[in-house]
């Protein structure tokens, strides 16, 4: 399963009762009412545990986390940084 | 040509005598025609909202028809009981004091709280204090972040961002406090054939700053339409003791002292009131900025935060939802 599919599947299972409905990979979680601020915490916990990447306070912004595509790109970027030898920013809580 | 009046705190000025009269008339009408109970129980926190609610109820129904409940627990501020006692004495209403730490201990409130905190602050224990603070959305324009501030027995503090699980557990455990209090309010209401008066002001009611079936539960909420600044105006008119009127709003919920603007609202109430009023009355951010000492873009951020909070707490206001409507009234 690709990273994007993995994240999409997490969103569908945890926030949509398994029904993808009209979820587009570019749908805004907040605007569509799919994920609220508590849901974002849950999503962050998922990506930290699943992909072992840290997420710093300043990275908790819609540009990184407000759609399946954005989350996938964000995680991809963090993993790439880690592979390239740069430490992932933020504490992995 | 007449110059257009600038937006400012004057928009929240009310005629306290007229407003108190209007609220009292409505309390009587609601109690007589809808609630049909013979008095009200009010949980007194020593804060401005519960003091004004009790004062209005006493004025509307007679002081013998209002019972004030004082329900401190081990994390309540020292002055809580003194202040709630002071307002009850000034109103001449009967009070019941119930220390609820034992009940909270029995349901596991403190144990569950400490256990959750230890997952992020392993040394947390005897002699430590803590509170939750939210990120300031002026400084951090992204999603709301929740941090735990912990203070060790020596007074040294540390701050750590709360991950999902401990955050949820801490909030859930803390909510026992509001729910135990409400349970006791309804116990006394039932034995007296009284109703329960809730004490939210407009900021709290609109923004969902309450615990469902905790402080959010009530039969009547007499000041839910009033902005916090207006509650203070009524407090002065109603003769609420100055010590209560001077106190900054506090949640009085966590062991470390916590302002309401640290935990929930993005700004102190004076500015929040004006921003909420402006949003409700379509006043442009540009006109609000000078009055609240912010940049227009910051006011727009507060407007967005108001919308986000409304949306995320919408369910707190909902009654239990049925699969199909049942006609009963």
Interface residues (C-beta under 8 A of the other chain):
Chain A: X30 X33 X36 X37 X38 X40 X41 X42 X44 X45 X48 X57 X58 X60 X61 X62 X65 X91 X93
Chain B: X120 X135 X140 X141 X142 X143 X144 X145 X146 X160 X161 X162 X163 X164 X165 X167 X168 X308 X311 X312
